[in-house]
Amino acid sequence: MTRQNVTELLAVLEEIRSNEYPDVPKEMIEQIALAQFDNQDDRNKARVETIQVIASYVNKIS
């Protein structure tokens, strides 16, 4: 996957998020997608970073 593909993916995710899940922050979705993309060769690191993004969001809303 190239950076162009990621840009296109983020655009699609934003459309879905804004229409279906407007309460979920755009930044969180972007951070998760980029964590997965940047660490696609290290699935454990991708998982850890994704969990950190979600935990940070949950801590903010708690």
N, C-alpha and C positions, 0 to 999 in steps of 0.2 A: 504494500500500500504506500502510495506516495503522499507527500504533503498536500498536493492538490486533492487527492481522494479524501484526506482528512478534512479539508476545508469544505468539500461537498457534503461529507457526512455530518459535520457540525451544523451546516445550514439545514439539512433534513431534520436533525435532532431538534434544532431550535424551532422549526415549524411544528413538529409534533408536541414539543414541550409547551409552546405558547398556546396551542389550541386545546390540548388535552390536560396538561398539568401546569397551569400558570403559577401555582404556588411553589413549584420547585424552581430554585434559582438557576438562571442560565449559566452562571459561572460554575456551579457544581457539575452540571452536565458536561461542560467543556473540560473541566479538570479531570473528570472520570474518563472521557474519551481520549484525552491526551495522555493520561497515565497508561491507558491500555495500548495506545499507539507507540508511545516512546519506549515501552517495555515489552513489546511483543515477542522478543527473544528470551525474556525472563518472566514467565507467567507468575512466579511467586512474588516477584517485585511489583508487577502490575497489580496483583491482588492486594498486596500490602498497601500500596499507594491509594488504591480505590477505597479500601476500608478506612484509611486515614481521612480521605475527603468526606466520606459519608459520616464518620464519627465527628469530624469538625462541624459539619452542618447540624447534626443532631444535638451537639453540645450548645450550639448557638440558639437553637429553638427551645431548648429545655429550660 
